[in-house]
């Protein structure tokens, strides 16, 4: 049976919580705008509220650390303590008032943590790594990490978020556990793929059991690289989408039109492998180099249920509204002056981050 391609403005109903107004979501973007203690700043509030007002169906925060050892950069949002829930409630109220659904991405950096930014001053990982100054988590500490993700999800619910996204991508802690090259733990959390994936399932199961029936739970996974093979990603994605605990899976592809990195799959498209996985009612989103209304439509035509937008959302706070109104909409060319980004509710710290780390972005 052929399934009709949804229009960009078609609502998306998920298993839990509110339906999304359309098929365009704000990708979770590092923006370095939070206060040193991890609390939400006015600039970060403004950045997110503007995207909600700009038509995004889902407005998602950057990666928010779930414990101090997992903090990755200065200016990172934190959901490790109860102190900032009031500011977050004001944010979620405003996102909802604009007709958007809110989510916070839950994160632990593991090997990629910056001990200088955390109170613990220690870098932990699935394995010992002397070159990076990291020690292996004990089994009890692995279970504590699971508990920390769960506790952060409960805080998110208390702060009024409609959902949480688990960060299992881009070489951060949960993705490190999936790394078949290096994770040789013998305590049930390493070695065979089922054991390397155990912590991911435990985080998903723990969150779903701890929160109410209206909180949406998603996960971001990397389809390849960082020691993750495409066949293992497809197995994990299939297991998670069949499990009945997730509302959506966010597949980070770097470029939605790319071929797999594995030469065994040369001549194919990564997106086609992913959209072929049975979903069992779980929504599938894709992200990577989506910079026009036509790009969004193309991803939906390939079988995605929704599309996450990063760069386009920085350049245009109303990328979603523009794409819904004009099938020919394309983002403005780069580099762009600081004043243009300021007008798009991008704060000074975020602009500095873009200027320092994103090639040819800020004029």
MARRO-833401 format. One record per residue (C-alpha): x, y, z. Coordinates in steps of 0.2 Angstrom, whole numbers, plus 5000, padded with zeros to 4 digits. Layout:
REM residues N
XYZ...
This chain:
REM residues 363
500050005000500750174995500650305009500250485004501650615007501050735021500950915017502151025026500651105036499850935040499650905059500650765067499850665080500950565092500650425104500750545119500450735122499850865110499850855091501050955082500351095070501451055055502950945050504351065054505351055070506751165078508351055079509251055096510551185093512051225104511951415107513051445123511751575130511451495147512051565163513651485171512551385183511551315168510051425171509051495157509551665151508451805144509351785127509051595127507251625131507051755117507951635105506751495108505151605110505551685093505551515084503951465092503151625086504051585069502951435066503951285071502851145077504151085089505251205098506651115106508051175118509951145116510650995124510351015143511550925155510750795167512250805179513750915182515050785176514050785159514250965155515050995139515351185136515151355145513451425142512551255142510851235148510651125163509151015170510250935184509351025198507651105203508251285205507851345188506051275185505251445187506151515172505851365162503951375166503951545159504751485143503551335141502051445144502651565130503051425118501351355121500451525119501251535101500451375097502051265097502451115107504051125118505350995122507050995131508450885125509350785139511150765138512750695145514350725136515450585144517150595135516650755127516350845144517350995149517850975167518251155169516451205167515751075180515851065199516450885199517950925189518050755182517750675165516950505164516550385150516150195147518050155146519650225153520450355142522050415149522350525133520750625137520950615156519350505158519050355169517750225166516050235175515750095188514249995185513350085200513850255191513050195175511450155184511550325192511750405174510150325170509350385185509950565181509150555164507550505172507650635185507950775172506450715162505350725178505950905180505550945162503850885165503650995181504351145171502851125159503851045144502750945132504150825129505950775131507250715118508650595124510250645116511050475110512050555095513550635090514850545101514150595118513950475132512550365126513250355109514950315117514150165124513650115107515450125100515949945095517749995093518050045111516649985123517249825129516449825146516049655154514649715166513249705154513449875147514849835133515449705121513949635112512849755103511349715114512449755129513149915122511349975118510749925136510950095143509950175129508450055132508550085151508450275149506950265138506050135149506550235165505850395158504250325151503950245168504250395178503250525168501450555165500550485149500550665141502450685140503150655123504750555123505950555108507750515105509150575094510250445086511750465074511550345060513450315057515150365063515750375081515950185081514150155076513850055060512350075049511649895052511849925071510950085070509550015060509349875073509249995087508050105078506949965074506949895092506650075099505150105087504449935090504549955109502950075111503950185123504450325111503450455102504750495089506550455083507650595077508950535065510450655063511050625046512250775043511550785026509850715022510450675004512150585008512650415004513150305019514950315025515150125024515750075007514649915008513150035005513950134991512650194978511250204991510550345001510650345020508850415022508150275012508850145024508150235039506350265032506250085027506350035046504549985052503950115064502450035074501650205076503250305081503650455071505250475062506150645059507750675049508950825050510450885040510751025028508851065026508851245020507351275010505451235009505851114995507151025006505750995019504550935006505850814998506250735015504350705018504250635000505650505005504550445019505050555035503650605046504450775051505950875048507150955060507951125055509551195062510551325051508951385043508151425060509651525065509551625049507651645050506751635066505151605055505951475043504451365047503151505043504051555027504151375021502351345024501851505015503051485000503651324992505051424984505751495000507651475002508751535017509751695015511551665009513051665021513951745028512751865037513052025047512852015066511452145064510452025054510651885067510252005081508652045072508251855071508351845090510151775090511051835106512751895107513551745115512751635101513351745087515151745095515051545095514451545077515851665072517151565081516651385076515551395060516551425044515851575034514351605044514551775052515151925041
